[in-house]
């Protein structure tokens, strides 16, 4: 296969190169692409009906078959991934994006483990949200049912291919994927293995399909496939997400960027602050639940130790004029600007600002937050409760790392993404968030008066 042009982390859907997995142009005949993508959506609709009727045991068998296939064919996945990583390096892809793109044996094992855990979770389909017998004798239930056909547009994150497919299957849906040119070889291998695994347990292979070979045109066609696709989930950088939100005719669940904040108040203890900041910034800086801005109370005594620990770990500090005198010798630091407060670095960079009070910290977060995750480190219960009450983000954390805003860590098995919107789904999107509801009303001849 020919190496593909690599998308940069901020590329919008409109900028994605229009090439197929064979290297031949895919958008030269948009009418043909439209016909073929329409055929993909029709096959997905048929598969979704079969998935909706599959019981939990059958779906769990499919998940375990996928997990086993990933491990059995790990060499094939890694070989495909090596092509994408090499192309990424050659095209100047950032270290953070290369980290997201790269699969390793432990990461493949992690994907398999997540699928096994997903298989142990309750099936959301058929769950009774509420029910009662009305005064007129009608018996009413509201139950969870699959969405139907779920589509996802995302960047160089091959783990998302497996996560979204697993969640969609467990929740009784079919999924159509557009995984981005940067991971074209890896996603082609993964989708093929997913389909093989489903067929091995007599589930429809068309429950997992990709439109990657149609390039940009495939993404655009998914966005316009209202009535063929039930919900579209973008996952990636700001430009990709906003392009989908602004141009899609299909209902969108917005997974926002993570301009994540941690506030250290004057009562927080040094050891806890150092441990949490190191974890939240350095464990995996390229992901959306990594802290990007640290706010520190003017009376906190832990700031020098925290900054030294971060600097020793290679973090580049972007500091305001009040924090600058506390930066340790030898640390890499820069004067902070408004651009820093607004930036999701996704790298070993951290903006640091000193504030006079909890209300000032809350005001800063309200100004610059993307609504993903915010945390407070404190030994003051009243401050913790105020922070919880006044911060309006998808996840609010007290005395723990922001890295816990994750479907797997919160017991959801995996996640489609972190929703920062407020309708239908908010926060880590697991199984239930890929269902909608249906009303069941049973009577014995009642008519409305």
WOPE-V388914 format. One record per helix or strand of 3 or more residues. SS is the DSSP state (hx for helix, st for strand). FROM is the first residue (numbers start at 1). TO is the last residue. If there is no record, write none. Layout:
ss={SS:SS}
from={FROM:FROM}
to={TO:TO}
//
This chain:
ss={hx:hx:hx:hx:hx:hx:st:st:st:hx:st:hx:hx:st:hx:st:hx:st:st:hx:st:hx:st:hx:st:hx:st:hx:st:hx:st:hx:hx:st}
from={13:30:56:74:95:105:128:139:149:158:174:181:205:208:212:231:238:252:260:270:291:303:316:324:333:338:349:358:373:381:395:402:432:435}
to={15:52:72:90:101:120:133:146:154:170:178:200:207:210:223:235:247:255:264:282:297:312:319:326:335:341:355:368:377:390:398:404:434:442}
//
